[in-house]
């Protein structure tokens, strides 16, 4: 397995935005390139991101979409598509369905969203007949490089599940743990967030956090160290957790933040991105292949980091399959 890119230091420190993600990208360079179907890369941002990940040696893209529009985007970028496979489709729905079919048939090992709506790609991905779903729910995981935090910080689920129940949260947590372990964070410390640190009957997120911790103790969630409920200050600040008198393996040193619902996860992630200058990468986990849900606002570094996340996860899963044989 590649050397973990997470720095070992536990003390508070500042680093340049993107330093952790650059280590992540460097860590996948020795790995085989990841065959990836790029669904509908018909604008400069999405096609440019896929080509950048290709030129960085992270992915081998198969471009799925209307040939004329993809070619026009390449011309606008001043890029050549020589040497790449292009699968011609008539519209964005067909692009999503074709890209997912390539993944379902094992022709590619990952999916990347192009210039189509997330719903289009995910609808194809979750289709029971032709999609890439498994027995586990899919969930989105943000991987944030926060300049004021000494380790990568994963946040889930900020994109797919609006108000997940207990069973859904179990899968969301397991997906995040698996991704963290793929990044060399083993075992990851998982903080189950609420507004307070004590279980209160009037605050459902605290009850669910306590139940999820017990599920982890009983082996229903594996591979991580869970604690909760934890308010976010006690999850990420050792000073705050000491002031509260918390005795916890997770408090102040969380690797993974699990929010009560989509709104809170999204707010935490976006606040860190826009106020704390965090750099965000992201991945949908829990499907047969990782899905890179890039945004129009994502820069090239973010797209490269998302591709590197997918490469680490696929490598980790394949290592696990080899060990099981």
Phi, psi and omega in degrees: 000141179300155178300131179304140181271350181289129179290147184280346186296138180258343184283156178293137177201167177247144174222169179289139175305130178096349181301314181294320179291328176294322175295321177300312181298317179298327184291339182263354182300325178286347184279157173300145179297149186267116177293126191222129171272121180261113188274110172064056178276074191254010172231171186294323183293310184289319179291319180299321178295317179296318180292324178296318178294328176292312182292335177280356178079022181266316182233159165246103189276142163252117185273121185243112181167181178299121186304316184296320182288321179293318179297320179296320178296320179295319179296321178296329178277346186073028184252152174257143177259012179302134178090354180257150175274132178236120179259115186282129175229168186269333183199179188293323178298317179294325177298315180297312182297319181291317179298316180294321178299319178300321178290317182296328181272002177080013179286332176226160184253000180202162176238146175228131178285134174259225185266046174240167180290145178305319181302323181297313181291316183290328176298319176292322183293325185267000179302127186293334183269319189239001186272197184238026181286159175236189177292339180268145176295145171281149176210157181262139178235121170278136170246108186256136170258099185260120186304332183266005183240133191281003182213160174302146183234117179262138180229134181209152351253124186252011187220333190246311189257115187290308182223074185293140174276189187297314181295320178296319180295326176302314180292320178301316180294316181297320177299316180293321177298315181299318179293317179301316179295325176297333179274002179091009178265099190214113001274144176285146177266121188248119178259125178264110193277146169209196178268346184221174182256000182245151179284125180231132182298332182275357182236095188303327182297332178287324179292316178296321179299316179297319180295319180294324175298318177294322177299322177295318178300327183269007175084010178279343172230129189236150169095354181229170174251116184256146169210144179168162007286147175225132169290156189296329179296320180284341178284325189244353182240117177294325178298313180297320181291325177292320180297329177276353180073027182280131174253107190200142173286343186258318188305130179083349186223030185296140171263332184230132173250124176251115184272160180295329183202177184297317183301314183291321178297316181295319180295316180299313181297313183292326176297317179295323181292314190265339179250332181254008177060032176287147172260131187250135164240165183203157184206142167268126184241155178107351174270177178293338175224152175290148182238121179270109181264078180283154181249157177301330183278352183289135176274179184296320181299319178296318180294322177295318180295321178297319177296322178294323174303313181298319180296317179296319182294315180298317179298317180298315181294322180291323175299319178296320178296320179295321181293330183285341183283000000 
